[in-house]
Every structure is written in C-alpha cells, then in structure tokens.
Amino acid sequence: MKSAFWYLGFLSLFSLLFFAEWKVGFLGFLGFVSFFSVYKASDEMLEVNVGRASRNAFLFAMFFGSASLAYLYLTNGLELLKAAFVILLGGSLLVCLLSLFYYQKRGEVK
C-alpha cells in the first residue's frame, strides 16, 4: 500500500496559476512537489517520523508567524503580508519535508 501523503503532490498543480495570473503567491504551491517522493513509503516508522516532522513544521509556523505578525503590526507594513504568507507556507513545507528526510535517513524510532 502506498503512502497517502503522495496525493499531496498534486496540490503543486495550483502553481500553474502563476502563468495565468502572474502572481508570485501561486509559486508557493511548488513546495508540494516533493511529496511525490514518498510514493512507496508505507510503514509504522514513516508515520512516527511524519508526526515528528509535522511537529517541527508547527513550531516553525508558530515562531515565524508570530514574529512576522508582530513585525507587520509594529511597522504598519501590510504590503509584506503576502510575502510573509508565502514564506510561512513554503517554509513550513520545507521544514516538514527536510525533517522527514532527516528522520527517515537516520532510521531510528524513539
């Protein structure tokens, strides 16, 4: 049985909207391309490692989200809100996937 996370890779097709609208925000969906790499992975260790990687992404989202909201509030710079959202989404995906690859390569479960 293949991993259900593989299907998240199809969300990367939304990045094609960049060519229709020419808005950089749609390029954030390219972070989902790397989910195609977990097609054959299906074991309990993957589930444990996904939980640990999701925890890391959650911590990134909380720290970066609160810091960016505080910065935007203090500087009244609402024009950076779009960029902060793209960095938050892309960074969370990147942290989750890099953590998952690290935990999978390390190969141990605590």
Backbone torsions as a table, in degrees:
resi	resn	phi	psi	omega
1	MET	NA	131.7	-178.7
2	LYS	-83.0	161.8	-178.7
3	SER	-72.5	141.0	179.7
4	ALA	-72.9	-17.8	179.4
5	PHE	-67.8	-18.1	179.5
6	TRP	-59.5	-34.9	-177.6
7	TYR	-67.7	-21.6	176.5
8	LEU	-64.7	-21.1	178.0
9	GLY	-62.4	-27.0	179.8
10	PHE	-70.7	-15.0	174.1
11	LEU	-66.8	-17.3	178.9
12	SER	-67.4	-16.8	177.9
13	LEU	-65.0	-22.5	176.4
14	PHE	-64.1	-20.1	178.5
15	SER	-66.9	-19.1	176.8
16	LEU	-67.0	-17.4	176.3
17	LEU	-65.5	-17.2	176.3
18	PHE	-58.5	-39.1	-177.2
19	PHE	-74.5	-20.7	177.6
20	ALA	-86.9	-38.5	-174.7
21	GLU	-105.7	-20.2	-176.5
22	TRP	58.2	41.1	175.9
23	LYS	-112.6	128.3	-173.5
24	VAL	-65.7	-24.1	-178.8
25	GLY	-58.4	-29.6	180.0
26	PHE	-70.1	-19.6	179.3
27	LEU	-70.6	-14.6	176.3
28	GLY	-63.3	-24.1	179.3
29	PHE	-72.2	-10.5	176.7
30	LEU	-66.3	-16.9	176.9
31	GLY	-64.7	-20.6	-179.5
32	PHE	-79.8	-10.6	-178.7
33	VAL	-59.8	-36.9	-175.9
34	SER	-68.9	-12.9	177.2
35	PHE	-69.4	-16.2	176.4
36	PHE	-66.7	-16.5	-177.2
37	SER	-76.7	-11.6	-178.5
38	VAL	-102.7	32.1	-176.2
39	TYR	-64.4	-46.2	-174.8
40	LYS	-91.2	-7.7	-175.6
41	ALA	-76.6	123.2	179.2
42	SER	-157.3	84.5	176.0
43	ASP	-152.5	173.6	-178.1
44	GLU	-68.5	-32.7	-179.9
45	MET	-64.2	-35.1	177.0
46	LEU	-62.9	-41.7	179.8
47	GLU	-64.0	-40.5	177.8
48	VAL	-65.9	-43.8	-178.5
49	ASN	-68.6	-33.5	176.3
50	VAL	-65.8	-39.0	176.6
51	GLY	-62.8	-41.4	179.1
52	ARG	-69.0	-39.6	179.3
53	ALA	-68.8	-36.0	177.7
54	SER	-66.5	-34.3	175.9
55	ARG	-62.2	-42.4	178.9
56	ASN	-64.2	-41.1	178.9
57	ALA	-66.5	-37.0	177.4
58	PHE	-63.7	-43.7	178.0
59	LEU	-62.8	-40.8	175.9
60	PHE	-60.4	-45.0	-178.5
61	ALA	-63.8	-39.9	-179.4
62	MET	-67.9	-46.7	-178.0
63	PHE	-69.9	-48.6	-179.3
64	PHE	-68.1	-39.7	179.9
65	GLY	-63.1	-45.3	180.0
66	SER	-69.1	-37.7	178.4
67	ALA	-67.1	-41.5	-179.7
68	SER	-70.2	-37.5	176.8
69	LEU	-65.3	-40.0	177.3
70	ALA	-64.6	-42.2	178.6
71	TYR	-63.6	-44.6	-179.9
72	LEU	-65.5	-34.9	178.2
73	TYR	-69.6	-43.0	-176.9
74	LEU	-71.6	-30.5	-177.9
75	THR	-100.5	-4.0	-176.2
76	ASN	52.7	35.2	-177.8
77	GLY	-100.7	74.1	-178.2
78	LEU	-71.3	-13.6	178.3
79	GLU	-69.9	-18.0	178.2
80	LEU	-89.8	1.1	-177.6
81	LEU	-65.3	-38.7	179.0
82	LYS	-64.6	-45.0	179.6
83	ALA	-64.7	-39.3	179.0
84	ALA	-64.4	-37.9	178.9
85	PHE	-67.0	-40.8	178.9
86	VAL	-64.6	-42.8	179.0
87	ILE	-66.2	-37.0	178.8
88	LEU	-64.8	-46.8	-179.8
89	LEU	-67.9	-50.5	-179.3
90	GLY	-65.2	-39.3	179.0
91	GLY	-66.3	-39.2	177.8
92	SER	-63.7	-43.5	177.6
93	LEU	-64.1	-42.9	-178.8
94	LEU	-64.9	-44.4	179.2
95	VAL	-63.6	-41.8	179.8
96	CYS	-63.4	-46.8	-176.8
97	LEU	-71.1	-40.2	177.3
98	LEU	-65.1	-38.0	176.6
99	SER	-65.9	-40.9	179.6
100	LEU	-63.2	-44.5	178.5
101	PHE	-64.3	-37.2	178.0
102	TYR	-65.1	-47.7	-178.9
103	TYR	-66.7	-36.6	178.3
104	GLN	-67.7	-39.2	179.7
105	LYS	-69.9	-36.7	179.5
106	ARG	-67.5	-37.9	168.8
107	GLY	77.0	15.7	179.3
108	GLU	-119.5	150.1	178.9
109	VAL	-116.4	132.5	179.0
110	LYS	-100.0	NA	NA
